[in-house]
Amino acid sequence: MKPVKIGDVSISSIIEREGPWRAPNIMFPSATPEKLAEVMAQVPDFAYDRVKDLLCITYQTFVVRTPRCTALIDTCVGEHQRRPPALLFDKKPWLDGFAQHGLKFEDIDYVFCTHLHVDHVGWNTRLRDGRLVPTFPNAKYVFSRKEYEHWKQETDPGFAAIHEDCVEPIVNAGQALLVDDAYVLSDELALVPTPGHSPGHVCIDLKSRGERALFTGDMMHHCAQVIQPDWSSCFCFDVKESAATRWKFFREHANTDTLVIPTHFPGTTAGRIATMRDTFEFRFLAE
């Protein structure tokens, strides 16, 4: 993403992978072919590979540096843990990006996870002496308690592996902050409940010197969903609640100065919500 400032806070990102990834009709199973064609014609070229008919999706971790702390938001896929074949791509870009920020693992004070899906918790842990331990030894990891309790009970082997590999080691090490979905860490950082994609999905709310940014995780995966808020992704836990959350969020923040920073948007990533006839559009920051 393009680095930005919100008041006294600087925001940049570490990209793990980017590029064409999934077909729109797979990502948005409720969309009709006619509506897909109409909406995809309106999205920018850098967000949709029209030749391959694939959405351009970025996997990235946000680095947030405030006067009081250094925080990460969402930690991508990671390495060393159990993963499906599609996610066994090279993770060196993330490690290189972390180093290019001039950071060491010990420098991180907080890790926020908007939710506990595989591509948002991966670098929470790493393999050391044959076992998975917290990657960031001095950090507190902020998890929604509702989200944590849901996945703790999960019996599907794939989801259970994610929890066992990337979440429980944090709890066992005493580094987890299990909080309610409207938790306030400081004057600058707080959580906002945005359920639907997952049971305890949250946005991270950043405020500084009268400016505001919201890190929206997987409340939306692609700018097409701003035009069509009813399109929930194939990964959503509750498609109706997910859509209702988007409508509420867009109505609240349309035509305001709030900077919206979704995890998977490509290009400059961040932008603002604007009204467009009877719906909305996402206006990316300029390069």
C-alpha positions as CSV (number, residue, x, y, z in Angstrom):
1,M,0.0,0.0,0.0
2,K,1.0,3.6,-0.2
3,P,2.3,4.8,3.2
4,V,0.1,7.3,4.8
5,K,-0.1,9.5,8.0
6,I,-3.1,9.9,10.3
7,G,-2.2,12.7,12.6
8,D,0.9,11.6,14.5
9,V,0.6,8.0,13.3
10,S,2.4,6.5,10.3
11,I,0.9,3.5,8.4
12,S,2.6,1.3,5.9
13,S,2.4,-2.4,4.9
14,I,4.3,-5.5,4.4
15,I,3.1,-7.4,1.3
16,E,3.3,-11.2,1.4
17,R,1.7,-11.8,-2.0
18,E,-0.3,-9.9,-4.6
19,G,-1.8,-10.3,-8.0
20,P,-4.7,-12.2,-9.7
21,W,-6.1,-14.8,-7.3
22,R,-9.8,-15.8,-7.5
23,A,-12.6,-15.5,-10.1
24,P,-15.4,-13.1,-9.2
25,N,-18.1,-15.7,-9.6
26,I,-16.3,-17.9,-7.1
27,M,-15.6,-15.2,-4.6
28,F,-19.2,-13.8,-4.8
29,P,-21.5,-16.9,-5.3
30,S,-24.7,-14.9,-5.0
31,A,-23.9,-12.6,-7.9
32,T,-25.6,-13.2,-11.2
33,P,-23.5,-13.2,-14.4
34,E,-25.3,-10.1,-15.7
35,K,-24.6,-8.1,-12.5
36,L,-21.0,-9.4,-12.3
37,A,-20.4,-8.1,-15.8
38,E,-21.9,-4.7,-15.0
39,V,-20.0,-4.2,-11.7
40,M,-16.7,-5.6,-12.9
41,A,-16.8,-3.1,-15.8
42,Q,-16.7,-0.3,-13.2
43,V,-13.7,-1.4,-11.1
44,P,-10.2,-0.2,-11.9
45,D,-7.8,-2.3,-14.0
46,F,-5.3,-2.8,-11.2
47,A,-8.1,-4.5,-9.1
48,Y,-9.3,-7.0,-11.8
49,D,-7.4,-8.9,-14.4
50,R,-9.9,-8.8,-17.2
51,V,-8.0,-11.2,-19.4
52,K,-7.8,-13.9,-16.8
53,D,-11.1,-13.0,-15.2
54,L,-9.5,-12.9,-11.7
55,L,-9.7,-10.5,-8.9
56,C,-6.4,-8.9,-7.8
57,I,-6.0,-9.6,-4.1
58,T,-3.2,-8.5,-1.8
59,Y,-2.1,-10.3,1.3
60,Q,-0.5,-7.7,3.6
61,T,0.3,-6.8,7.2
62,F,-0.1,-3.2,8.3
63,V,2.6,-1.5,10.3
64,V,1.2,1.2,12.6
65,R,3.7,3.4,14.4
66,T,2.2,5.8,17.0
67,P,4.1,8.0,19.5
68,R,3.4,5.3,22.1
69,C,3.8,2.0,20.3
70,T,4.5,-0.1,17.2
71,A,1.6,-2.3,16.2
72,L,0.9,-4.8,13.5
73,I,-2.6,-5.4,12.1
74,D,-3.3,-8.9,10.6
75,T,-0.3,-11.2,10.0
76,C,-0.9,-12.8,6.6
77,V,-0.4,-16.6,6.0
78,G,3.0,-17.1,7.6
79,E,5.2,-20.2,7.4
80,H,6.0,-23.4,9.4
81,Q,2.3,-24.1,10.3
82,R,-0.1,-26.5,8.7
83,R,-1.5,-25.0,5.5
84,P,-3.6,-26.0,2.4
85,P,-1.5,-26.4,-0.8
86,A,-2.8,-23.1,-2.3
87,L,-1.2,-21.2,0.6
88,L,2.3,-22.8,0.4
89,F,3.7,-19.9,-1.7
90,D,7.0,-18.3,-0.9
91,K,6.9,-16.2,2.3
92,K,10.3,-14.6,2.0
93,P,8.7,-11.4,0.7
94,W,7.0,-10.9,4.1
95,L,10.3,-11.4,5.9
96,D,12.1,-9.1,3.6
97,G,9.4,-6.5,3.9
98,F,9.5,-6.7,7.7
99,A,13.3,-6.1,7.6
100,Q,13.0,-3.2,5.2
101,H,10.8,-1.5,7.8
102,G,13.9,-1.5,10.1
103,L,12.1,-3.7,12.5
104,K,13.0,-6.7,14.7
105,F,10.5,-9.1,16.1
106,E,11.2,-7.7,19.5
107,D,10.1,-4.2,18.5
108,I,6.4,-5.0,18.2
109,D,4.3,-3.9,21.1
110,Y,0.8,-5.0,19.8
111,V,-0.6,-7.4,17.2
112,F,-4.2,-6.9,16.3
113,C,-6.1,-9.6,14.4
114,T,-9.3,-8.4,12.8
115,H,-10.4,-12.1,12.9
116,L,-8.8,-15.5,13.2
117,H,-8.8,-16.8,9.6
118,V,-5.7,-18.4,8.1
119,D,-4.4,-15.4,6.2
120,H,-4.7,-13.0,9.1
121,V,-2.9,-15.0,11.9
122,G,0.0,-16.7,10.1
123,W,3.0,-14.7,11.4
124,N,1.5,-14.8,14.9
125,T,3.8,-17.7,15.5
126,R,7.0,-19.3,14.2
127,L,8.8,-22.6,14.7
128,R,11.6,-22.5,17.3
129,D,13.3,-25.5,18.8
130,G,10.6,-27.8,17.3
131,R,7.6,-26.0,18.6
132,L,5.4,-23.0,17.5
133,V,5.9,-19.9,19.7
134,P,4.9,-16.3,19.5
135,T,6.8,-14.5,16.8
136,F,6.8,-11.2,18.6
137,P,8.1,-12.0,22.1
138,N,7.3,-8.5,23.6
139,A,3.9,-8.1,22.0
140,K,0.4,-8.3,23.4
141,Y,-1.9,-9.9,20.8
142,V,-5.4,-8.5,20.7
143,F,-8.1,-11.0,19.9
144,S,-11.9,-10.7,20.0
145,R,-13.0,-13.0,22.8
146,K,-16.1,-14.0,20.8
147,E,-14.0,-14.9,17.8
148,Y,-11.6,-16.9,20.0
149,E,-14.3,-18.8,21.7
150,H,-15.9,-19.7,18.4
151,W,-12.7,-21.2,16.8
152,K,-11.7,-22.9,20.0
153,Q,-14.7,-25.1,19.6
154,E,-14.1,-25.8,15.9
155,T,-14.0,-29.4,14.9
156,D,-13.1,-29.1,11.2
157,P,-9.5,-30.3,11.0
158,G,-8.4,-27.4,8.8
159,F,-9.8,-24.6,11.0
160,A,-8.8,-26.5,14.1
161,A,-5.2,-26.6,12.9
162,I,-5.1,-22.8,12.4
163,H,-6.3,-22.2,15.9
164,E,-3.9,-24.7,17.4
165,D,-0.9,-23.4,15.4
166,C,-1.5,-19.6,15.4
167,V,-3.7,-18.7,18.3
168,E,-3.4,-21.2,21.2
169,P,0.4,-20.7,21.5
170,I,-0.2,-17.0,22.1
171,V,-2.7,-17.7,24.8
172,N,-0.5,-20.4,26.4
173,A,2.4,-17.9,26.4
174,G,0.3,-15.4,28.3
175,Q,0.5,-12.8,25.5
176,A,-3.1,-12.7,24.4
177,L,-5.6,-10.0,25.3
178,L,-9.0,-11.6,24.9
179,V,-11.3,-8.6,24.8
180,D,-14.9,-7.5,23.9
181,D,-15.6,-6.4,20.4
182,A,-15.7,-2.7,21.4
183,Y,-12.4,-2.7,23.3
184,V,-10.5,0.5,23.7
185,L,-6.7,0.2,24.0
186,S,-5.9,3.9,24.0
187,D,-6.9,7.3,22.7
188,E,-5.6,6.2,19.4
189,L,-6.5,2.5,19.0
190,A,-9.8,0.7,19.6
191,L,-12.0,-2.0,18.1
192,V,-15.3,-1.7,16.3
193,P,-17.6,-4.7,16.0
194,T,-18.2,-5.7,12.3
195,P,-19.6,-9.2,12.5
196,G,-20.7,-11.4,9.6
197,H,-17.5,-12.5,7.8
198,S,-16.7,-14.3,11.0
199,P,-18.5,-14.4,14.4
200,G,-16.3,-11.8,16.1
201,H,-14.9,-9.9,13.2
202,V,-13.7,-6.4,14.2
203,C,-12.3,-3.3,12.5
204,I,-9.4,-1.5,14.0
205,D,-10.2,2.2,14.7
206,L,-7.3,4.6,14.6
207,K,-7.7,8.3,15.6
208,S,-5.0,11.0,15.9
209,R,-5.2,14.8,15.9
210,G,-8.8,14.8,14.6
211,E,-8.0,12.3,11.8
212,R,-9.4,8.8,11.5
213,A,-8.6,5.5,9.7
214,L,-10.4,2.2,9.9
215,F,-8.7,-1.1,9.1
216,T,-11.5,-3.2,7.8
217,G,-10.0,-6.7,7.6
218,D,-12.3,-8.9,5.6
219,M,-15.5,-6.9,6.1
220,M,-14.9,-6.6,2.3
221,H,-12.4,-8.4,0.1
222,H,-12.7,-6.3,-3.1
223,C,-13.9,-2.8,-4.2
224,A,-16.7,-4.5,-6.1
225,Q,-18.4,-5.1,-2.8
226,V,-18.6,-1.3,-2.2
227,I,-20.7,-1.1,-5.4
228,Q,-22.6,-4.3,-4.4
229,P,-22.7,-4.5,-0.6
230,D,-25.0,-7.5,-0.7
231,W,-22.2,-9.6,-2.3
232,S,-20.8,-11.6,0.6
233,S,-17.7,-13.6,-0.1
234,C,-17.6,-17.4,-0.3
235,F,-15.7,-17.3,3.0
236,C,-18.3,-15.5,5.0
237,F,-19.7,-17.1,8.2
238,D,-23.1,-15.4,8.0
239,V,-23.7,-13.9,4.5
240,K,-26.8,-11.8,5.6
241,E,-25.0,-10.3,8.6
242,S,-21.9,-9.6,6.5
243,A,-24.0,-7.7,4.0
244,A,-25.9,-5.8,6.7
245,T,-22.5,-4.8,8.3
246,R,-21.3,-3.4,5.0
247,W,-24.4,-1.4,4.3
248,K,-24.2,0.1,7.8
249,F,-20.5,0.8,7.5
250,F,-20.8,2.5,4.1
251,R,-23.8,4.6,5.1
252,E,-21.9,5.8,8.2
253,H,-18.6,6.6,6.5
254,A,-19.7,7.7,3.0
255,N,-18.6,11.2,2.0
256,T,-16.5,11.7,5.2
257,D,-12.8,12.1,5.7
258,T,-12.5,8.6,7.3
259,L,-9.7,6.7,5.6
260,V,-10.7,3.1,4.9
261,I,-7.9,0.5,4.8
262,P,-9.0,-3.0,3.7
263,T,-6.5,-5.8,4.1
264,H,-6.9,-7.3,0.6
265,F,-7.3,-4.3,-1.7
266,P,-4.4,-3.9,-4.2
267,G,-2.6,-0.7,-5.4
268,T,-2.6,2.1,-2.9
269,T,-5.1,0.0,-0.8
270,A,-6.5,2.8,1.2
271,G,-9.3,5.1,0.1
272,R,-12.6,6.6,1.0
273,I,-16.3,5.7,0.6
274,A,-18.4,7.9,-1.6
275,T,-22.1,7.7,-2.6
276,M,-22.9,6.7,-6.2
277,R,-26.5,6.9,-7.2
278,D,-28.3,4.4,-4.9
279,T,-25.1,2.7,-3.8
280,F,-21.4,3.5,-3.1
281,E,-18.0,3.5,-4.6
282,F,-14.4,3.1,-3.3
283,R,-12.1,6.0,-4.2
284,F,-8.6,4.8,-3.9
285,L,-5.9,7.2,-2.8
286,A,-3.8,8.4,-5.8
287,E,-0.3,7.1,-6.3
